Amino acid sequence: MAKLNTQDVIASLKEMTILELNELVKAIEEEFGVTAAAPVAVAAVADAAPAGPVEVTVTLTSDGGAKIPVIKVVREITGLGLKEAKDLVDNTPSVIKANISVEEAEAIKAKLVEAGATVDVK
């Protein structure tokens, strides 16, 4: 098997859904006997960082009575299957995408609002 370089790994991670990334983290934790929890000292340094969100989370707060169009948009955005997308829409509030740029979040929000959903970006 060819050795992957850093750029290849990052490109693969960018294509994964949140659920796939969560499964990957769990598999890595089990394989190497480590945990993905950040040490307290690192968290304290992160708190001292300058204010201003660089990354935000898009949360679906309501389907607005337009469940089917919203499910279609959620599938498009997340790459999830029909059942998983429906579960996200049915169980609002649901995180659609986390730790993304403000620009990407606004584009996602626009698509969901156009489909009839209510969205929160934080």
C-alpha positions as CSV (number, residue, x, y, z in Angstrom):
1,M,0.0,0.0,0.0
2,A,1.3,3.4,-0.9
3,K,2.2,5.7,2.0
4,L,-0.3,8.6,2.4
5,N,1.1,12.1,2.8
6,T,-0.4,14.7,5.1
7,Q,-2.3,16.5,2.3
8,D,-4.0,13.2,1.2
9,V,-5.1,12.5,4.7
10,I,-6.5,16.0,5.2
11,A,-8.3,15.8,1.8
12,S,-9.9,12.5,2.8
13,L,-11.0,14.0,6.2
14,K,-12.6,17.0,4.4
15,E,-14.8,14.6,2.4
16,M,-16.1,12.7,5.5
17,T,-19.4,13.4,7.2
18,I,-19.5,14.2,10.9
19,L,-20.8,10.7,11.7
20,E,-17.9,9.1,9.7
21,L,-15.4,11.3,11.5
22,N,-16.8,10.3,14.9
23,E,-16.5,6.6,13.9
24,L,-12.9,7.2,12.8
25,V,-12.0,8.9,16.1
26,K,-13.5,6.0,18.1
27,A,-11.6,3.5,15.9
28,I,-8.3,5.3,16.4
29,E,-8.9,5.5,20.2
30,E,-9.5,1.8,20.3
31,E,-6.6,0.9,18.0
32,F,-4.0,2.9,19.8
33,G,-5.4,3.0,23.4
34,V,-5.6,6.8,23.4
35,T,-8.4,9.4,24.0
36,A,-9.3,12.4,21.9
37,A,-10.0,14.6,25.0
38,A,-7.9,17.7,25.1
39,P,-5.6,18.2,28.1
40,V,-6.7,20.9,30.5
41,A,-3.6,23.0,29.8
42,V,-4.3,23.1,26.1
43,A,-7.9,24.1,26.8
44,A,-6.7,27.0,29.0
45,V,-4.5,28.3,26.2
46,A,-7.4,28.1,23.8
47,D,-9.5,30.2,26.2
48,A,-6.8,32.8,26.2
49,A,-6.9,33.1,22.4
50,P,-8.2,36.3,20.9
51,A,-12.0,36.6,20.7
52,G,-13.9,36.2,17.4
53,P,-15.2,33.0,16.0
54,V,-13.2,31.5,13.3
55,E,-15.3,28.3,13.1
56,V,-19.0,28.0,13.7
57,T,-21.7,25.4,14.0
58,V,-24.9,25.2,12.0
59,T,-27.8,23.9,14.0
60,L,-31.2,23.0,12.5
61,T,-33.8,24.3,14.9
62,S,-37.0,23.5,13.0
63,D,-38.1,22.1,9.7
64,G,-40.7,24.9,9.4
65,G,-43.4,22.4,8.3
66,A,-41.4,21.6,5.1
67,K,-39.9,18.3,6.2
68,I,-39.2,16.7,2.8
69,P,-37.4,19.7,1.1
70,V,-35.4,20.2,4.3
71,I,-34.4,16.5,4.4
72,K,-33.2,16.8,0.8
73,V,-31.1,19.8,1.6
74,V,-29.7,18.1,4.7
75,R,-28.7,15.0,2.6
76,E,-27.0,17.3,0.1
77,I,-25.1,19.2,2.7
78,T,-24.0,16.3,4.9
79,G,-23.8,13.4,2.5
80,L,-26.0,11.3,4.8
81,G,-28.4,8.6,3.7
82,L,-32.2,9.2,3.7
83,K,-32.8,7.6,7.2
84,E,-29.9,9.5,8.9
85,A,-31.0,12.9,7.3
86,K,-34.6,12.2,8.3
87,D,-33.5,11.5,11.9
88,L,-31.6,14.8,12.1
89,V,-34.6,16.7,10.8
90,D,-37.0,14.8,13.1
91,N,-34.8,15.3,16.2
92,T,-34.3,19.1,16.2
93,P,-32.4,20.9,17.3
94,S,-29.7,19.0,15.4
95,V,-26.1,20.0,14.5
96,I,-25.9,19.9,10.7
97,K,-22.2,20.9,10.4
98,A,-19.7,21.9,13.1
99,N,-16.4,23.7,13.1
100,I,-16.8,25.3,9.6
101,S,-16.0,28.7,8.3
102,V,-18.5,31.5,8.7
103,E,-18.8,31.8,4.9
104,E,-19.6,28.1,4.5
105,A,-22.1,28.3,7.4
106,E,-23.9,31.2,5.8
107,A,-24.2,29.3,2.5
108,I,-25.6,26.2,4.3
109,K,-28.0,28.4,6.3
110,A,-29.2,30.0,3.1
111,K,-30.0,26.6,1.5
112,L,-31.8,25.4,4.6
113,V,-33.9,28.6,5.0
114,E,-34.8,28.5,1.3
115,A,-36.1,24.9,1.9
116,G,-38.2,26.3,4.7
117,A,-36.1,25.4,7.8
118,T,-35.2,27.6,10.8
119,V,-31.4,27.5,11.4
120,D,-29.1,28.8,14.1
121,V,-25.4,29.6,13.4
122,K,-23.1,29.9,16.4
